[in-house]
Amino acid sequence: MYAKGMTIKDIESHIMEIYGLKCSDTIISRITDKILPIIRERQIRPLEEIYAVVFMDVIHFHVRSEGHIVFERYS
């Protein structure tokens, strides 16, 4: 989130909104400081010529059967 331009306050609000967790500015800064070098290293790595891609599409339906809810998957 930080790498995409969100401020530390934005991240703090986002985590609270999505997960209901309170994170201090210090915790977010420490995490960001640890992962930014890893992100930068990954961004500048050379790319392979070919990558395998697998695309899966599945729809999940909640179905009641004999008084119980079961999950049916259709793909």
MOPAC internal coordinates of N, CA, C and O (Angstrom, degrees):
PM7 1SCF
backbone

  N    0.0000 0     0.00 0     0.00 0    0    0    0
  C    1.4478 1     0.00 0     0.00 0    1    0    0
  C    1.5272 1   110.41 1     0.00 0    2    1    0
  O    1.2310 1   121.36 1   139.65 1    3    2    1
  N    1.3276 1   115.00 1   -40.35 1    3    2    1
  C    1.4640 1   119.59 1   179.71 1    5    3    2
  C    1.5239 1   110.04 1   -65.37 1    6    5    3
  O    1.2310 1   120.94 1   138.12 1    7    6    5
  N    1.3304 1   115.81 1   -41.88 1    7    6    5
  C    1.4580 1   120.58 1  -179.87 1    9    7    6
  C    1.5240 1   111.58 1   -65.08 1   10    9    7
  O    1.2310 1   119.95 1   156.07 1   11   10    9
  N    1.3178 1   117.70 1   -23.93 1   11   10    9
  C    1.4619 1   122.10 1   179.09 1   13   11   10
  C    1.5271 1   112.34 1   -89.84 1   14   13   11
  O    1.2310 1   120.09 1  -174.63 1   15   14   13
  N    1.3432 1   117.43 1     5.37 1   15   14   13
  C    1.4586 1   120.31 1   173.91 1   17   15   14
  C    1.5167 1   116.28 1   104.19 1   18   17   15
  O    1.2310 1   119.83 1  -178.32 1   19   18   17
  N    1.3355 1   117.94 1     1.68 1   19   18   17
  C    1.4623 1   119.30 1   177.92 1   21   19   18
  C    1.5227 1   109.35 1   -76.45 1   22   21   19
  O    1.2310 1   120.61 1   -38.52 1   23   22   21
  N    1.3210 1   116.44 1   141.48 1   23   22   21
  C    1.4598 1   120.61 1   175.52 1   25   23   22
  C    1.5250 1   109.05 1   -78.14 1   26   25   23
  O    1.2310 1   120.99 1   -12.83 1   27   26   25
  N    1.3178 1   115.70 1   167.17 1   27   26   25
  C    1.4568 1   120.43 1   178.27 1   29   27   26
  C    1.5279 1   109.95 1   -60.65 1   30   29   27
  O    1.2310 1   119.79 1   140.13 1   31   30   29
  N    1.3179 1   118.00 1   -39.87 1   31   30   29
  C    1.4712 1   121.96 1   176.96 1   33   31   30
  C    1.5292 1   110.57 1   -63.72 1   34   33   31
  O    1.2310 1   119.86 1   140.01 1   35   34   33
  N    1.3405 1   117.88 1   -39.99 1   35   34   33
  C    1.4648 1   121.59 1   176.74 1   37   35   34
  C    1.5296 1   110.71 1   -60.53 1   38   37   35
  O    1.2310 1   120.93 1   135.49 1   39   38   37
  N    1.3181 1   115.83 1   -44.51 1   39   38   37
  C    1.4606 1   121.46 1  -179.52 1   41   39   38
  C    1.5250 1   109.81 1   -63.97 1   42   41   39
  O    1.2310 1   120.67 1   135.64 1   43   42   41
  N    1.3216 1   116.33 1   -44.36 1   43   42   41
  C    1.4664 1   121.38 1   178.85 1   45   43   42
  C    1.5348 1   110.47 1   -57.64 1   46   45   43
  O    1.2310 1   120.27 1   133.67 1   47   46   45
  N    1.3213 1   117.09 1   -46.33 1   47   46   45
  C    1.4649 1   121.69 1   179.26 1   49   47   46
  C    1.5245 1   111.32 1   -65.29 1   50   49   47
  O    1.2310 1   120.77 1   138.46 1   51   50   49
  N    1.3213 1   116.13 1   -41.54 1   51   50   49
  C    1.4672 1   121.43 1  -178.85 1   53   51   50
  C    1.5273 1   110.94 1   -62.78 1   54   53   51
  O    1.2310 1   120.12 1   134.28 1   55   54   53
  N    1.3230 1   117.37 1   -45.72 1   55   54   53
  C    1.4646 1   121.51 1   179.76 1   57   55   54
  C    1.5265 1   110.35 1   -63.78 1   58   57   55
  O    1.2310 1   120.29 1   140.33 1   59   58   57
  N    1.3259 1   117.05 1   -39.67 1   59   58   57
  C    1.4606 1   120.38 1   177.94 1   61   59   58
  C    1.5281 1   110.60 1   -64.91 1   62   61   59
  O    1.2310 1   120.64 1   137.26 1   63   62   61
  N    1.3281 1   116.39 1   -42.74 1   63   62   61
  C    1.4677 1   121.08 1  -178.48 1   65   63   62
  C    1.5268 1   112.02 1   -66.89 1   66   65   63
  O    1.2310 1   120.46 1   135.67 1   67   66   65
  N    1.3196 1   116.73 1   -44.33 1   67   66   65
  C    1.4624 1   120.99 1  -175.18 1   69   67   66
  C    1.5340 1   112.24 1   -79.58 1   70   69   67
  O    1.2310 1   120.46 1   132.38 1   71   70   69
  N    1.3406 1   116.72 1   -47.62 1   71   70   69
  C    1.4576 1   120.72 1  -171.69 1   73   71   70
  C    1.5262 1   114.44 1  -107.96 1   74   73   71
  O    1.2310 1   120.31 1   168.38 1   75   74   73
  N    1.3340 1   117.01 1   -11.62 1   75   74   73
  C    1.4556 1   119.94 1  -177.49 1   77   75   74
  C    1.5188 1   112.74 1    72.09 1   78   77   75
  O    1.2310 1   120.15 1  -157.29 1   79   78   77
  N    1.3303 1   117.33 1    22.71 1   79   78   77
  C    1.4627 1   122.26 1  -179.40 1   81   79   78
  C    1.5196 1   110.78 1  -106.17 1   82   81   79
  O    1.2310 1   120.76 1   -41.90 1   83   82   81
  N    1.3102 1   116.16 1   138.10 1   83   82   81
  C    1.4596 1   120.81 1   176.33 1   85   83   82
  C    1.5181 1   108.09 1   -94.63 1   86   85   83
  O    1.2310 1   120.29 1   -59.28 1   87   86   85
  N    1.3099 1   117.05 1   120.72 1   87   86   85
  C    1.4638 1   122.92 1   177.19 1   89   87   86
  C    1.5205 1   107.87 1  -118.93 1   90   89   87
  O    1.2310 1   120.90 1   -46.69 1   91   90   89
  N    1.3052 1   115.88 1   133.31 1   91   90   89
  C    1.4606 1   119.48 1   178.85 1   93   91   90
  C    1.5233 1   110.54 1   -78.10 1   94   93   91
  O    1.2310 1   121.14 1   -18.12 1   95   94   93
  N    1.3251 1   115.42 1   161.88 1   95   94   93
  C    1.4663 1   121.09 1   175.27 1   97   95   94
  C    1.5231 1   110.45 1   -57.11 1   98   97   95
  O    1.2310 1   120.86 1   141.95 1   99   98   97
  N    1.3318 1   115.97 1   -38.05 1   99   98   97
  C    1.4666 1   120.84 1  -177.82 1  101   99   98
  C    1.5235 1   111.34 1   -64.42 1  102  101   99
  O    1.2310 1   120.39 1   135.95 1  103  102  101
  N    1.3289 1   116.86 1   -44.05 1  103  102  101
  C    1.4732 1   119.91 1   179.95 1  105  103  102
  C    1.5228 1   110.52 1   -63.55 1  106  105  103
  O    1.2310 1   120.45 1   134.93 1  107  106  105
  N    1.3206 1   116.74 1   -45.07 1  107  106  105
  C    1.4607 1   120.48 1  -179.86 1  109  107  106
  C    1.5252 1   110.33 1   -63.25 1  110  109  107
  O    1.2310 1   119.71 1   138.25 1  111  110  109
  N    1.3144 1   118.15 1   -41.75 1  111  110  109
  C    1.4705 1   121.76 1   177.97 1  113  111  110
  C    1.5244 1   111.54 1   -63.10 1  114  113  111
  O    1.2310 1   120.17 1   137.73 1  115  114  113
  N    1.3225 1   117.28 1   -42.27 1  115  114  113
  C    1.4678 1   120.56 1   179.40 1  117  115  114
  C    1.5304 1   111.14 1   -63.76 1  118  117  115
  O    1.2310 1   120.65 1   135.55 1  119  118  117
  N    1.3345 1   116.36 1   -44.45 1  119  118  117
  C    1.4597 1   119.85 1   178.91 1  121  119  118
  C    1.5243 1   110.15 1   -63.02 1  122  121  119
  O    1.2310 1   120.73 1   134.43 1  123  122  121
  N    1.3287 1   116.21 1   -45.57 1  123  122  121
  C    1.4684 1   121.31 1   179.95 1  125  123  122
  C    1.5238 1   110.87 1   -60.69 1  126  125  123
  O    1.2310 1   120.20 1   136.09 1  127  126  125
  N    1.3216 1   117.23 1   -43.91 1  127  126  125
  C    1.4671 1   121.06 1   179.46 1  129  127  126
  C    1.5277 1   111.88 1   -62.03 1  130  129  127
  O    1.2310 1   120.45 1   147.48 1  131  130  129
  N    1.3325 1   116.75 1   -32.52 1  131  130  129
  C    1.4691 1   120.54 1  -179.82 1  133  131  130
  C    1.5286 1   112.06 1   -75.97 1  134  133  131
  O    1.2310 1   120.30 1   141.52 1  135  134  133
  N    1.3348 1   117.03 1   -38.48 1  135  134  133
  C    1.4672 1   117.92 1  -172.29 1  137  135  134
  C    1.5281 1   114.63 1   -93.41 1  138  137  135
  O    1.2310 1   119.51 1   159.38 1  139  138  137
  N    1.3353 1   118.54 1   -20.62 1  139  138  137
  C    1.4678 1   119.15 1  -179.20 1  141  139  138
  C    1.5233 1   113.81 1   -58.72 1  142  141  139
  O    1.2310 1   118.94 1   137.28 1  143  142  141
  N    1.3413 1   119.63 1   -42.72 1  143  142  141
  C    1.4715 1   117.99 1   176.89 1  145  143  142
  C    1.5291 1   112.76 1   -61.23 1  146  145  143
  O    1.2310 1   120.08 1   144.32 1  147  146  145
  N    1.3242 1   117.45 1   -35.68 1  147  146  145
  C    1.4623 1   121.29 1   178.78 1  149  147  146
  C    1.5306 1   109.92 1   -67.28 1  150  149  147
  O    1.2310 1   120.77 1   138.21 1  151  150  149
  N    1.3243 1   116.14 1   -41.79 1  151  150  149
  C    1.4657 1   120.72 1   178.62 1  153  151  150
  C    1.5214 1   110.54 1   -63.67 1  154  153  151
  O    1.2310 1   120.31 1   134.35 1  155  154  153
  N    1.3143 1   117.02 1   -45.65 1  155  154  153
  C    1.4712 1   120.58 1  -179.52 1  157  155  154
  C    1.5245 1   111.26 1   -61.51 1  158  157  155
  O    1.2310 1   120.92 1   137.80 1  159  158  157
  N    1.3297 1   115.85 1   -42.20 1  159  158  157
  C    1.4624 1   120.27 1   178.88 1  161  159  158
  C    1.5345 1   110.40 1   -61.49 1  162  161  159
  O    1.2310 1   120.55 1   138.22 1  163  162  161
  N    1.3039 1   116.55 1   -41.78 1  163  162  161
  C    1.4702 1   121.01 1  -179.87 1  165  163  162
  C    1.5283 1   111.36 1   -68.45 1  166  165  163
  O    1.2310 1   120.06 1   144.71 1  167  166  165
  N    1.3236 1   117.49 1   -35.29 1  167  166  165
  C    1.4610 1   121.09 1  -178.48 1  169  167  166
  C    1.5251 1   112.85 1   -67.63 1  170  169  167
  O    1.2310 1   120.20 1   150.08 1  171  170  169
  N    1.3194 1   117.22 1   -29.92 1  171  170  169
  C    1.4755 1   119.57 1  -176.41 1  173  171  170
  C    1.5295 1   113.37 1   -99.03 1  174  173  171
  O    1.2310 1   120.32 1  -177.66 1  175  174  173
  N    1.3381 1   116.99 1     2.34 1  175  174  173
  C    1.4641 1   119.31 1  -178.95 1  177  175  174
  C    1.5270 1   109.67 1   -67.28 1  178  177  175
  O    1.2310 1   120.10 1   -28.20 1  179  178  177
  N    1.3205 1   117.42 1   151.80 1  179  178  177
  C    1.4626 1   119.52 1   176.20 1  181  179  178
  C    1.5299 1   109.68 1   -71.34 1  182  181  179
  O    1.2310 1   120.64 1   -36.94 1  183  182  181
  N    1.3131 1   116.38 1   143.06 1  183  182  181
  C    1.4487 1   121.71 1   179.65 1  185  183  182
  C    1.5156 1   110.92 1   -90.53 1  186  185  183
  O    1.2310 1   120.76 1   -30.39 1  187  186  185
  N    1.3141 1   116.15 1   149.61 1  187  186  185
  C    1.4545 1   122.08 1   175.07 1  189  187  186
  C    1.5250 1   108.61 1   -73.85 1  190  189  187
  O    1.2310 1   120.53 1   -20.14 1  191  190  189
  N    1.3319 1   116.59 1   159.86 1  191  190  189
  C    1.4583 1   120.04 1   178.07 1  193  191  190
  C    1.5255 1   111.94 1   -72.88 1  194  193  191
  O    1.2310 1   120.90 1   142.31 1  195  194  193
  N    1.3328 1   115.89 1   -37.69 1  195  194  193
  C    1.4615 1   120.40 1  -176.62 1  197  195  194
  C    1.5286 1   108.86 1  -131.01 1  198  197  195
  O    1.2310 1   121.12 1   -42.32 1  199  198  197
  N    1.3314 1   115.46 1   137.68 1  199  198  197
  C    1.4601 1   122.11 1   174.60 1  201  199  198
  C    1.5175 1   108.59 1  -124.63 1  202  201  199
  O    1.2310 1   120.72 1   -43.11 1  203  202  201
  N    1.3237 1   116.22 1   136.89 1  203  202  201
  C    1.4615 1   120.35 1   174.97 1  205  203  202
  C    1.5243 1   108.13 1   -78.71 1  206  205  203
  O    1.2310 1   121.08 1   -41.37 1  207  206  205
  N    1.3242 1   115.54 1   138.63 1  207  206  205
  C    1.4524 1   120.67 1   179.97 1  209  207  206
  C    1.5229 1   108.34 1  -127.55 1  210  209  207
  O    1.2310 1   120.85 1   -48.45 1  211  210  209
  N    1.3174 1   115.97 1   131.55 1  211  210  209
  C    1.4535 1   121.44 1   175.66 1  213  211  210
  C    1.5161 1   107.17 1  -119.30 1  214  213  211
  O    1.2310 1   120.69 1   -54.60 1  215  214  213
  N    1.3266 1   116.28 1   125.40 1  215  214  213
  C    1.4581 1   121.63 1   179.78 1  217  215  214
  C    1.5222 1   108.32 1  -111.58 1  218  217  215
  O    1.2310 1   120.52 1   -55.71 1  219  218  217
  N    1.3272 1   116.61 1   124.29 1  219  218  217
  C    1.4616 1   121.27 1   177.22 1  221  219  218
  C    1.5235 1   108.52 1  -123.07 1  222  221  219
  O    1.2310 1   121.41 1   -39.07 1  223  222  221
  N    1.3077 1   114.90 1   140.93 1  223  222  221
  C    1.4563 1   120.56 1   178.58 1  225  223  222
  C    1.5207 1   107.79 1  -133.22 1  226  225  223
  O    1.2310 1   120.62 1   -58.90 1  227  226  225
  N    1.3180 1   116.42 1   121.10 1  227  226  225
  C    1.4594 1   120.82 1  -177.67 1  229  227  226
  C    1.5165 1   108.48 1  -135.71 1  230  229  227
  O    1.2310 1   120.82 1   -37.61 1  231  230  229
  N    1.3131 1   116.03 1   142.39 1  231  230  229
  C    1.4646 1   121.98 1   174.06 1  233  231  230
  C    1.5234 1   107.07 1  -115.20 1  234  233  231
  O    1.2310 1   120.21 1   -48.72 1  235  234  233
  N    1.3363 1   117.21 1   131.28 1  235  234  233
  C    1.4575 1   122.45 1   177.78 1  237  235  234
  C    1.5237 1   108.85 1  -104.86 1  238  237  235
  O    1.2310 1   121.02 1   -49.30 1  239  238  237
  N    1.3117 1   115.65 1   130.70 1  239  238  237
  C    1.4539 1   121.43 1   176.26 1  241  239  238
  C    1.5210 1   109.44 1  -117.22 1  242  241  239
  O    1.2310 1   119.92 1   -41.28 1  243  242  241
  N    1.3271 1   117.76 1   138.72 1  243  242  241
  C    1.4596 1   122.50 1   171.48 1  245  243  242
  C    1.5224 1   106.67 1   -88.37 1  246  245  243
  O    1.2310 1   120.59 1   -59.19 1  247  246  245
  N    1.3268 1   116.47 1   120.81 1  247  246  245
  C    1.4598 1   121.04 1  -175.79 1  249  247  246
  C    1.5243 1   108.72 1  -125.34 1  250  249  247
  O    1.2310 1   120.69 1   -44.29 1  251  250  249
  N    1.3448 1   116.28 1   135.71 1  251  250  249
  C    1.4552 1   120.93 1   176.30 1  253  251  250
  C    1.5252 1   108.16 1   -93.73 1  254  253  251
  O    1.2310 1   120.92 1   -51.83 1  255  254  253
  N    1.3320 1   115.84 1   128.17 1  255  254  253
  C    1.4591 1   121.43 1   179.77 1  257  255  254
  C    1.5233 1   108.17 1  -135.46 1  258  257  255
  O    1.2310 1   120.71 1   -59.28 1  259  258  257
  N    1.3111 1   116.25 1   120.72 1  259  258  257
  C    1.4588 1   122.25 1   179.37 1  261  259  258
  C    1.5298 1   112.01 1    53.07 1  262  261  259
  O    1.2310 1   120.78 1  -137.92 1  263  262  261
  N    1.3244 1   116.12 1    42.08 1  263  262  261
  C    1.4670 1   120.96 1   176.85 1  265  263  262
  C    1.5224 1   114.96 1    81.80 1  266  265  263
  O    1.2310 1   119.82 1   178.90 1  267  266  265
  N    1.3126 1   117.94 1    -1.10 1  267  266  265
  C    1.4711 1   121.46 1   179.22 1  269  267  266
  C    1.5177 1   109.17 1  -118.83 1  270  269  267
  O    1.2310 1   121.49 1   -32.84 1  271  270  269
  N    1.3220 1   114.76 1   147.16 1  271  270  269
  C    1.4629 1   118.93 1   175.65 1  273  271  270
  C    1.5147 1   108.59 1   -86.36 1  274  273  271
  O    1.2310 1   121.05 1   -54.87 1  275  274  273
  N    1.3145 1   115.59 1   125.13 1  275  274  273
  C    1.4592 1   122.26 1   175.77 1  277  275  274
  C    1.5106 1   107.73 1  -119.14 1  278  277  275
  O    1.2310 1   119.95 1   -18.32 1  279  278  277
  N    1.2959 1   117.70 1   161.68 1  279  278  277
  C    1.4631 1   121.79 1  -179.59 1  281  279  278
  C    1.5118 1   108.68 1  -109.65 1  282  281  279
  O    1.2310 1   121.18 1   -57.06 1  283  282  281
  N    1.3009 1   115.35 1   122.94 1  283  282  281
  C    1.4638 1   121.45 1   176.53 1  285  283  282
  C    1.5240 1   107.43 1  -106.00 1  286  285  283
  O    1.2310 1   120.55 1   -41.11 1  287  286  285
  N    1.3001 1   116.55 1   138.89 1  287  286  285
  C    1.4705 1   120.87 1   177.27 1  289  287  286
  C    1.5045 1   109.78 1  -115.68 1  290  289  287
  O    1.2310 1   121.18 1   -46.39 1  291  290  289
  N    1.2918 1   115.35 1   133.61 1  291  290  289
  C    1.4665 1   121.31 1   175.39 1  293  291  290
  C    1.5165 1   107.55 1  -124.37 1  294  293  291
  O    1.2310 1   120.80 1   -47.81 1  295  294  293
  N    1.2822 1   116.08 1   132.19 1  295  294  293
  C    1.4582 1   118.13 1   177.91 1  297  295  294
  C    1.4976 1   111.31 1  -130.21 1  298  297  295
  O    1.2310 1   120.10 1   180.00 1  299  298  297

